[in-house]
Amino acid sequence: MDRFEDLQAFVAVVEAGSFTGAAERLGAAKSVVSRRVSGLEERLGVQLLRRTTRTQNLTETGRSFYEHSARILADLEEAESAVQQEHGELRGTLRVALPLSFGVRHMCKPIASFSRLHPKIRFDLDLNDRRIDLVEEGMDLAIRIGHLPDSSLIARRLFDVRNVVCASPHYLSVHGEPRSPEELAEHDCLVYSNLPDPDTWRWKDDQGRKQSVDVRVIMRASNGDLLANAAAHGLGIVIQPTFLASEAIRRGNLVPILEDYEWPVSPAFAVYPPTRHLSYRVRAFIDFLAERFSGTPQWDRDCETLSARQT
């Protein structure tokens, strides 16, 4: 038992990045975690962590030992999950990385529903628009929006994200409504800075040909909610995912424009690191999300209903 708990403590310190974080994750005192890691190093006769007053970094030996230890703990957890699955019970912690705005707006209901089905599951959520290293951060899976770069991650497509160009009624009354995407070069535009080429907006014309325009940028921001609010206050024109803009459109704070043009559609994926065995709880949660988001998402149905009313 001591060896198992020593491994748990060591892996928790590496994945949490600190003894304090590991203690919180394990529900143990920091002194207990520190003592277990020190005892492990003493028993092995090697230094696994280089400690400073602020950080703990793996030695080369420690990195190799961490990989083996994490695999052992994962295999044990998988064995326990298999037994629990046979008895229809899932338990443990799901560590999930979510895009900030999408997570806040659209993930609470699915998580609450999943929790009611599996009350012994706990969630550890990281809401951030940056793309973290899932293995290094110790995450089970992530929801990612947009085309994925080549990587070793395994991806399952959940739904498509449509985009809409919109502005406030006040902005349009003062500056006029652009009649074509090319006219965006003469309008104040708000851009999402996390995109690879945020100042260039792309669409397809009625012949399916790809077109683009370099917009006149008056604001860049790394958060879509801020951009939506800025547009609603009349600062300029914004292109937004419908999952983010639909509420403001429904309230009349934003008005869709240039609807006759085909704006980009981005896939949304559940991604997870490759493992020999995907844990039952991760698989069950991904299956649940795939079913939950199947078909046309509610936010797109809302936008379609509003467009139909306006025509």
N, C-alpha and C positions, 0 to 999 in steps of 0.2 A: 504493500500500500504506500509506503514511504517513497519508493522509487516512482510510482505513478504520480503521486502528488508533487514530487520534485520536478518531473517532466512537465506537469500542468503549470507549475509556477514559472518555470523557465520559458515555456512557449508563450504564456500570458504576458510576461515582461517584454519579450521580443515584439509581440503583436500589438500590445498597448503602447509601447514606446517608453514606458517608465514603470518603476516599482509601484508608484501610487496608482496608476491606471490599472496595472495588473491586480493589485489588491482590491480595487473596486469591482473589477470583472469577476474575481473569484469569491468575493464576499469574505475576504480574510484581512487580517491586519497587515500593514506594510512590513512590519518587522518579521512576521511569519514568512512572507514571500521572500524577503531578502535572505533569511536564514536558510530557506529551502534551496535557493539558488547557490548560495555559498557552500552548503553541504554537498550539493551535486558536483560543483567544481572540485571540492576537496576529495570526494570519492573517485572522480575520474582522473584527478591529478593534472588538470589542464584549466586554463582560463578561458571561459566561454564569452564573457562580457568585459569590455573595457569601460570602467566606470569613471565618470567625472561628477562634479557637483550638480550638473544639469542633465546630462545625457548618459545613455548606455548604448554602446556600439558593439556589434558582434565581432569577435575575432574570426579569423579564417576557419579555425577549428569549430568555433561556436556556430558559424553559419552552416557548416556541414551537419553538425549535431542537431541544429534546429530543424533542418529539412527532414532528417530521419525522425526526430521526435514528433514533429507536426504530423507526419505520415502515420506514425503509430497511433497517436491520439485520434486522428481522423478515422483510421480503420476500426478502432474500438468503438467510436461513436457510431460508425456505420453499422457495426454488428448489433449494437443496442437498438438502433433505429429499425433494423430489419425485424427484430423481435417485436418491437412496439407496433410496427406496421401489421404484423400478423394478427395482432390483437386490436387493430383499428385505432391505435392511439399514437399521436405524434407529440413529441416534446422536445425541448431544447431551445436554443436561441437562433433566430434567423438574422444575420447581419446583412443589411441591404443598403446599397448606395442609390440615391435618387436625385434626379435633377430638381433644383430648388423649387421653382414655380410649379412644375408639374406635381411634385411630391406634395406640396402644401395644398394644392387645389383638388387633386384627384386620387390620392392614394389613401387617404384616411378611411374612406368607406370600404374599399376592398380589404384593407388590413383589419378593420373592425369585423367584417364578415368572416374573414378567414379565422380570426381569433375566436369567434363564437363557435365555429366548427371544430377548432383545435385549441381548447382553452389552456393547454399546458405549453403552448408555444409562446416564446417571448421574442420581442423585436428589438434590434439595435440598429437604428437608422442613421445614415450619414446623408444630409441634404446639402448638395453642393453642385454647382455647374461645372466644376473642374473634373476631369476624367482621372480618377485615382487609380493606382495600381492595386487591383483587387487582392492579389496574393500578398503583397507587402503590407496592405492595410488590414488583412485578415477578414475580408468581406466574402460572404457566400455568393452574392450575385449583385448585379446592378441593372437598373433600367437606363438605357441610353437611347437618345434620339439623334437621328442623323446616320449617314452612311458610315460604316465602321472601317477604320484602317485595318490593314492586315495585322493579325495578332494570333496568339495561340488560344484566345478566348473562344468559347463555344457560344453561339448566339441562337436565340429563338425569336422569330418575328412575332410581335404582339398586335400591332395595329399601325396604320399610316397616319401621319401628322400633316394635315393640310395647312396652308398659310393663306392669310387674307391681308390685303393692303387696306388701311383705314386711316381716318383722321376724325377730328372732332367737328361737329357742326359749325362751331365758331371759326375754326381754321378755314374751313371751306367757304364760309360766308365772306371772310376777309380776303382770302387769296385765290378763291376759285377752285374748281375741281379739275384735276388733270384729265384730259380726254384720251391720252395714250400713255403708256409707261415711259416713253421717251421724254415726256414733259416733266418727269420727276427730277430731271437734271436742273430744272428751274424752280423747284420747290424745296422748302426746308424739310429735311428727312432725319429720322432718328434710327440709329442702327445698333444691332446687337453685336457687341465686339467679340464674342466668343466664336463667331463663325470664321472660317478660313479666309474669306474675302468679303468682309461685311459691307464695304462701300459700293459693291457692285451687286445690283439686284437683277435676277434672271427670271425669264418667263418663256413660254412658247406662244407663238402667234397662231392664227387660225389655220395655218398650214402645217402646224406641228414643228416649225423651225425654232431652234433655240435663239433667243435674243437676250441682250443685256444692256444695262445703262449704269453709268457711274453717277450715283445720286449726290446731291448737295447736302453734305452732312453738317448738322448743327449740334448733334449730341451723339456720343457713343456711350454705351453702358453694358455691363456684363450681366444685367438682370432684366428679364422680360417684363416683370411687373412694374418696375420703375419706368420702362419705356412706354408701357400702356398708359400709365398714369400721366406721364409727360404729354403724350399725344392727346389724352382726354382733356388736358388743361390748355390745349391749343398750341403746343410748341411746334408741331409739325406732323408729317405723315410717317407712318410706321408700318412695317410688315411684321405680322405676328402669327404664331400658331393659333389655330381656332380654339384649341383647348384653353388658351390664355385670353383671347380677345372676345370670346362669345358672350361673356357676362356683361362686359362694357357695351357691346353692340346691343344686347337685349335691353339694357337700361337707356339706350340712346346717347350714351357718352361718346361712343365712336360710331362712325358710319363707314360701311364697306364701300370701296371705290374700285374702279378698274376690274369689275367682276367678270367681264367678257374675256379676260386673258387667263391663261393657265399658269398659275404660280407654282413654285416647287412643292413637291410632296416628299416628306422625309419619313423613312421607316423608324419605328420604335422597337427596340429589342430588349429582351431579358438576356443578359450575358453572364457567364460564369466561368471560372477557371476549369481547365480540363483535369479531371481526376479519374482514377480507375473506377470509382463508384460514386455517382452523384447521390448525396444523402436523400432519404425519402422525404424529409421535410422541405428541402430545396425543390425537389422535383414536384412535390404536391403544390407548393406555392406558385411555381411557374405555370403548372397546368391550370391552377385556379385563375391566375391573371389572364392566361390565354383565353379561357372561357369568358371571363368577366368582360374583356375588351373585344370580344369577337363581334363581327358585324360593324355597322356604322356607329362610332362613338356618340354619346349623348350630346357632346358639345358641337359636333358637326350637324346632328339633327336639328339642334337649336338654330344654328346659322342658316340651314336650308329653309326652316320654317319662316325665319325673319325675312329672308330674301324673297320667298314666295309671297309674303304679305305686302312687300314693297312694290312688287311688279303688278 
